[in-house]
């Protein structure tokens, strides 16, 4: 009985991990070339820190986060102006 219950728990954990991985991959595809899915939907970005400077003078942790902000605020037309953190000059523009 305990052995069967343990196997059921392991199977549920594996199934959950596989389902979550597929969803993460789908979200990461949102800014991939040729992506046809809904924009600004439930998207997530990787946790890597590769700062970029946006045209709004804000330093974003990576290009994906800049893209989501740009998508959620199309009226601001936010684009990447430089790799790395924004300098003081870029923050004033």
N, C-alpha and C positions, 0 to 999 in steps of 0.2 A: 504494500500500500504506500509506504513512504517513498519507495523507489519510483513508483508510477507517478506520484505527485511531483517528485523532483524532476522527472523527465518532462512533465507537462509544463512546469515552470521554466525549464530551459528552452523548450520549444516556443513558449510565449515570448521569452526574452529575445530569442533569435528573430522571430517574426517581426517583433516590434522594431528591432534595430534595422532590419532590412527595409521596412516601410519608411522609417525616418530617414534613412540614407537616400532613398529615391526622392523624397520630398526636398531634401537639401540640394540634391543635384539639380532638380527642376528649378529651384529658386536661383541658383547660381547661373543658370542658363539665361536668365531674364535679360542680361545685357550682352549676351553673346551675339555675334554677327548672324543674321538670318533668323533670329528668334521671332516667332509669330504669336506667342502667347500674350496674355494681358499684361500691360505695363502697370507699374505701381501697385500691383497686387501684393499678396502676402509674400514678400521677398525678404531674404536674409543675405547678409554679406559675410565673407570669411573674416575671421578674427585677426588676420595678419595686419601688421602696422607698416604701411608703406605710404607715408603722408603725401598728399597732393594739395596744391593751392587752388581754390576755386575763384572764379571771376567775381564772387561776392566778398572776397578778402578773408574767407574762412578756410582754415586748414582742416581737411578731412582725413580720417585715419587711413582711408584707401580710396581708390577710384570708384569702387562699387558704392560706398556710402555717399560720395559726391553725386553719383548717378541717381541714386534713390531720392536725394534731396532735390536735384534738378527735375526729376520726374514728378515729384509731389508739388513743386512750385514752378510750373512751366512759364508763368508770367515773368519770372526773374531771369530766365535764360542763363542759368548757371553752367559754366563750362570750366574745364581744367585749364589753368593758365601756366602752371609750372609743376614739376615734380618737386617734392619736398614741402616743408612748411612754408606758409606765407611769410614774407618779410614785412617789416613795418611799412614800407612804401606800398606794398600790395594791399595792406589792410586799410590804407587811407583812400584808395581809389574806389 
